[in-house]
Amino acid sequence: MTNLLEPLLAYTPYLALAIRVPFGVSLMIHGYPKTKNQGLAGARGFTEKMMRVPPATANIAAILEFVGGLFLILGFIVPVAALFYVVFFGSISIVKKTRMGGVYTGQGRPTYEIDIMYLLIAVVLLVLGAGAFSVDSLLGL
């Protein structure tokens, strides 16, 4: 039964590509507004008031989401970016659960369902690496 899927193993590098590009685009779209002064001010207020973490973490989040997303799209140092995202989304999930009284999914309270999903995607990219059509593969990393 385990040999049934063995022919698909040759496509693993393309799986990494198919995962990292939409993930990177999503992160860049989410992080782009935070790169502007008004968006960053809103993010700082949210992190300080709602999440009860230092407002400077919004700066780190903006950089990680936008630049890290670009790195994922290009396939540049993907395992490093993925490790940062594992820590990032793991931390967000914990903060939403413990400090904000969040639930995994539902209404009326903060949820961390998408954060867990992004965490799992980051774990997959940490294991798979950049895959095909990436700067990492061109550099032989």
Secondary structure, 3 states (H helix, E strand, C coil): CHHHHHHHHHHHHHHHHHHHHHHHHHHHHHHHHHHCHHHHHHHHHHHHHCCCCCCHHHHHHHHHHHHHHHHHHHCCCHHHHHHHHHHHHHHHHHHHHHCCCCECCCCCCCECHHHHHHHHHHHHHHHHCCCCCCHHHHHCC
